[in-house]
């Protein structure tokens, strides 16, 4: 009887050791986590997260720069438009039908890649709605144009002694007319810096000086230029019953290095955007 028990215990022990030595079965698809950079054709994605954004720029280039509305300053996103599932006014559309200034509702899986700008890991759909009058104000586009025009005016202010461009651009839209959200202002600043190969910093003169970028004693920014747009205080809000913006804009490198656009006027024609404006006068210091 003892021999039978010993043999039985040996058999059980061998079976247990054999099971421990087996390799684990491979994970089935979906058992692991690997965030995808975009949506794959034919892939069924989880839904439930919707983010409402403004298209700040990029509708014509195939890479949307988005600013989350009612979001924090960090709610800035980049969204490639290739294979993007788009609807406009509830109808199937193409990414080329999107326009800068549009408000879009991005439905996604909820995972956001933590870069800056951030990226949605998986897109379910992008839904856009055409305004009733058919026009897009695109106020972000207007300020990008004003900033770019200032950059190209008196370009010597943008340079360093080694012949390259300044590594920093300050952008102050805190007093710009039009009530952009903080996220839209951050997106405009980032895109402006990106277009000119510089790191964008948002803030006023005092804030940037407090952070050590601007030398307040010498009244000089050694390696940057501050660009700002401010409401000019005029009461004009309409022209021939059309909405009107009046503003001043400037770029500042130092007490004896600045350029000014004064008494600027922009009229929205309702069938277009805020991209055309006139400059009342220009000055240099």
C-alpha positions as CSV (number, residue, x, y, z in Angstrom):
1,X,0.0,0.0,0.0
2,X,2.9,2.4,0.8
3,X,4.4,1.8,-2.6
4,X,1.1,2.7,-4.3
5,X,0.8,5.9,-2.3
6,X,4.4,6.9,-3.1
7,X,3.9,6.2,-6.9
8,X,0.6,8.2,-6.8
9,X,2.3,11.2,-5.1
10,X,5.2,11.1,-7.6
11,X,2.7,11.2,-10.5
12,X,0.9,14.2,-9.0
13,X,4.2,16.0,-8.4
14,X,5.4,15.4,-12.0
15,X,2.1,16.7,-13.4
16,X,2.3,19.9,-11.3
17,X,5.9,20.6,-12.3
18,X,5.0,20.0,-16.0
19,X,2.2,22.6,-15.7
20,X,4.5,25.2,-14.1
21,X,7.0,24.8,-17.0
22,X,4.6,25.6,-19.7
23,X,4.8,29.0,-21.4
24,X,1.9,31.5,-20.9
25,X,-0.5,31.7,-23.8
26,X,0.0,34.8,-26.0
27,X,-2.3,37.8,-25.3
28,X,-5.3,38.1,-27.5
29,X,-5.8,41.4,-29.3
30,X,-7.0,44.0,-26.8
31,X,-5.5,42.3,-23.7
32,X,-2.6,44.7,-23.7
33,X,-2.6,48.5,-24.1
34,X,-0.9,50.3,-27.0
35,X,-2.4,53.7,-27.7
36,X,-2.7,54.3,-31.5
37,X,-1.7,57.5,-33.1
38,X,-4.9,57.6,-35.2
39,X,-8.0,55.7,-36.2
40,X,-7.5,52.7,-38.4
41,X,-10.0,52.1,-41.2
42,X,-12.6,49.6,-40.2
43,X,-11.6,49.7,-36.6
44,X,-14.4,49.8,-34.0
45,X,-13.6,52.3,-31.3
46,X,-15.1,52.9,-27.9
47,X,-17.1,56.1,-27.8
48,X,-18.3,58.5,-25.2
49,X,-15.8,61.4,-25.0
50,X,-16.5,64.5,-26.9
51,X,-14.4,67.6,-27.0
52,X,-15.7,70.9,-28.6
53,X,-12.9,72.8,-30.3
54,X,-12.2,75.8,-32.6
55,X,-10.1,75.2,-35.7
56,X,-7.4,77.8,-35.1
57,X,-5.3,77.0,-38.2
58,X,-4.3,74.2,-40.6
59,X,-7.5,73.4,-42.4
60,X,-5.7,74.0,-45.7
61,X,-2.5,72.1,-44.8
62,X,-3.9,68.8,-43.5
63,X,-3.0,69.2,-39.9
64,X,-5.6,70.9,-37.7
65,X,-4.5,73.1,-34.8
66,X,-7.5,73.0,-32.3
67,X,-8.3,75.0,-29.2
68,X,-10.7,73.5,-26.8
69,X,-13.6,75.8,-26.0
70,X,-14.3,76.3,-22.3
71,X,-11.1,74.5,-21.6
72,X,-7.9,75.2,-19.8
73,X,-4.9,76.9,-21.5
74,X,-3.4,73.4,-22.0
75,X,-6.4,72.3,-24.2
76,X,-4.5,72.8,-27.5
77,X,-4.4,69.8,-29.9
78,X,-2.9,68.8,-33.2
79,X,-5.1,66.6,-35.4
80,X,-3.9,65.2,-38.8
81,X,-6.8,65.1,-41.3
82,X,-5.7,62.0,-43.3
83,X,-8.5,59.4,-43.2
84,X,-10.5,61.6,-40.8
85,X,-14.2,60.6,-40.5
86,X,-15.9,64.0,-41.0
87,X,-19.5,65.2,-41.2
88,X,-20.6,68.8,-41.9
89,X,-24.2,69.7,-41.0
90,X,-24.9,66.0,-40.4
91,X,-23.8,64.9,-43.9
92,X,-20.8,62.8,-44.7
93,X,-18.0,65.1,-45.8
94,X,-14.2,65.3,-46.4
95,X,-11.5,67.0,-44.3
96,X,-11.1,69.5,-47.2
97,X,-14.6,70.8,-46.3
98,X,-13.4,72.0,-43.0
99,X,-12.4,75.7,-42.6
100,X,-10.3,77.7,-40.2
101,X,-12.6,79.3,-37.6
102,X,-15.1,76.4,-37.6
103,X,-16.3,74.9,-34.3
104,X,-16.0,71.1,-34.4
105,X,-17.0,68.4,-32.0
106,X,-14.3,65.7,-31.8
107,X,-15.5,62.3,-30.6
108,X,-12.7,60.1,-29.4
109,X,-11.8,57.2,-27.2
110,X,-10.9,59.4,-24.3
111,X,-7.1,58.8,-24.4
112,X,-5.0,61.9,-25.0
113,X,-1.3,61.7,-25.8
114,X,0.5,64.1,-23.4
115,X,2.5,66.2,-25.8
116,X,2.1,69.9,-26.4
117,X,0.0,70.4,-28.4
118,X,-1.8,67.3,-27.2
119,X,-3.1,64.6,-29.6
120,X,-6.2,62.5,-29.4
121,X,-5.2,58.8,-29.4
122,X,-8.2,57.5,-31.4
123,X,-10.7,59.5,-33.3
124,X,-14.3,58.2,-33.8
125,X,-15.6,61.2,-35.7
126,X,-15.3,64.9,-36.3
127,X,-18.6,66.8,-36.6
128,X,-18.8,70.4,-37.9
129,X,-21.7,72.7,-38.3
130,X,-22.0,75.6,-40.8
131,X,-23.1,78.9,-39.2
132,X,-26.5,80.1,-40.3
133,X,-25.0,83.0,-42.3
134,X,-22.5,80.7,-43.9
135,X,-19.4,82.7,-42.7
136,X,-16.6,82.0,-40.2
137,X,-15.3,84.8,-38.2
138,X,-11.8,83.2,-37.8
139,X,-10.6,85.7,-35.2
140,X,-7.6,83.5,-34.5
141,X,-6.7,83.8,-38.2
142,X,-6.8,87.6,-38.0
143,X,-4.4,87.8,-35.1
144,X,-2.1,85.3,-36.7
145,X,-2.0,87.5,-39.8
146,X,-1.4,90.7,-37.8
147,X,1.4,89.0,-35.9
148,X,2.9,87.7,-39.1
149,X,2.7,91.2,-40.7
150,X,4.5,92.6,-37.8
151,X,7.2,89.9,-38.0
152,X,7.8,90.8,-41.6
153,X,8.0,94.6,-40.9
154,X,11.4,95.8,-39.9
155,X,12.8,92.3,-39.8
156,X,16.0,93.4,-38.3
157,X,14.3,93.5,-34.9
158,X,13.8,89.7,-35.1
159,X,17.5,88.9,-35.5
160,X,20.4,87.8,-33.3
161,X,24.1,88.9,-33.7
162,X,25.0,85.5,-35.2
163,X,22.5,86.2,-38.1
164,X,19.8,83.8,-36.9
165,X,16.4,84.7,-35.7
166,X,15.5,85.2,-32.0
167,X,14.8,81.9,-30.2
168,X,11.8,83.4,-28.3
169,X,8.7,85.3,-29.2
170,X,6.4,86.7,-26.6
171,X,2.7,87.0,-27.5
172,X,0.4,89.2,-25.5
173,X,-3.3,89.0,-26.6
174,X,-4.6,89.7,-23.1
175,X,-6.1,93.0,-24.2
176,X,-7.0,92.1,-27.8
177,X,-10.6,92.8,-28.8
178,X,-12.9,89.9,-29.7
179,X,-12.8,87.9,-26.5
180,X,-10.7,84.9,-27.5
181,X,-10.6,82.2,-24.9
182,X,-7.3,81.6,-23.0
183,X,-6.9,78.4,-25.0
184,X,-7.3,80.1,-28.3
185,X,-4.7,82.7,-27.3
186,X,-2.3,79.9,-26.4
187,X,-2.9,78.2,-29.7
188,X,-2.3,81.4,-31.7
189,X,0.9,82.0,-29.8
190,X,2.1,78.4,-30.3
191,X,1.4,78.5,-34.0
192,X,3.1,81.9,-34.5
193,X,6.2,80.6,-32.8
194,X,6.1,77.4,-34.8
195,X,5.9,79.4,-38.1
196,X,9.0,81.3,-37.2
197,X,11.1,78.6,-35.5
198,X,10.9,80.2,-32.1
199,X,9.5,79.2,-28.7
200,X,6.3,81.1,-28.0
201,X,5.8,82.6,-24.5
202,X,2.4,84.1,-23.5
203,X,2.4,87.0,-21.2
204,X,2.5,90.7,-20.7
205,X,5.7,92.9,-20.6
206,X,5.6,92.8,-16.8
207,X,5.0,89.1,-16.6
208,X,7.8,88.3,-19.0
209,X,10.1,90.7,-17.1
210,X,9.2,89.1,-13.8
211,X,10.1,85.7,-15.3
212,X,13.5,87.0,-16.3
213,X,13.2,87.1,-20.1
214,X,13.1,90.9,-20.4
215,X,15.7,93.1,-18.7
216,X,13.7,95.8,-17.1
217,X,16.7,97.9,-16.1
218,X,18.1,98.0,-19.7
219,X,14.7,97.9,-21.3
220,X,15.8,95.2,-23.7
221,X,15.0,91.6,-24.6
222,X,18.3,90.0,-25.5
223,X,17.0,86.9,-27.3
224,X,13.3,87.6,-27.9
225,X,10.7,90.0,-29.3
226,X,7.4,90.8,-27.6
227,X,4.3,91.0,-30.0
228,X,1.1,92.5,-28.7
229,X,-2.4,93.4,-29.9
230,X,-4.6,95.8,-27.8
231,X,-8.0,97.4,-28.2
232,X,-7.4,101.0,-29.0
233,X,-10.3,102.4,-27.0
234,X,-12.4,103.7,-29.9
235,X,-16.2,103.2,-29.6
236,X,-16.6,102.0,-33.2
237,X,-18.1,98.5,-33.3
238,X,-20.0,98.7,-36.6
239,X,-19.3,100.1,-40.1
240,X,-22.3,100.2,-42.4
241,X,-24.0,97.9,-39.9
242,X,-21.2,95.4,-40.2
243,X,-19.2,94.2,-37.1
244,X,-15.9,96.1,-36.7
245,X,-12.8,95.7,-34.7
246,X,-10.4,98.6,-33.9
247,X,-7.0,97.9,-32.4
248,X,-3.3,98.7,-32.1
249,X,-0.4,96.2,-32.5
250,X,3.3,96.4,-31.9
251,X,6.5,94.4,-31.7
252,X,9.0,95.4,-29.0
253,X,12.7,94.4,-28.7
254,X,13.8,97.3,-26.5
255,X,13.3,101.0,-25.7
256,X,14.9,102.0,-29.0
257,X,13.8,99.0,-31.0
258,X,10.0,98.7,-31.6
259,X,7.5,99.0,-34.4
260,X,3.9,100.1,-34.2
261,X,0.7,99.6,-36.2
262,X,-1.8,102.2,-34.9
263,X,-5.5,102.9,-35.5
264,X,-6.1,99.5,-37.2
265,X,-9.6,98.7,-38.5
266,X,-11.0,95.4,-39.5
267,X,-14.6,94.9,-40.9
268,X,-16.2,91.5,-41.0
269,X,-18.1,91.3,-44.3
270,X,-20.3,88.5,-43.0
271,X,-19.6,86.4,-46.1
272,X,-16.0,86.1,-45.3
273,X,-13.6,86.2,-42.3
274,X,-11.8,88.8,-40.2
275,X,-8.6,88.4,-42.2
276,X,-8.4,91.8,-44.0
277,X,-7.6,94.9,-42.0
278,X,-6.2,98.4,-42.6
279,X,-3.5,100.2,-40.7
280,X,-4.1,103.9,-39.9
281,X,-0.5,104.8,-39.2
282,X,2.9,103.2,-38.6
283,X,5.7,104.3,-36.3
284,X,9.2,103.1,-35.4
285,X,11.4,103.8,-32.3
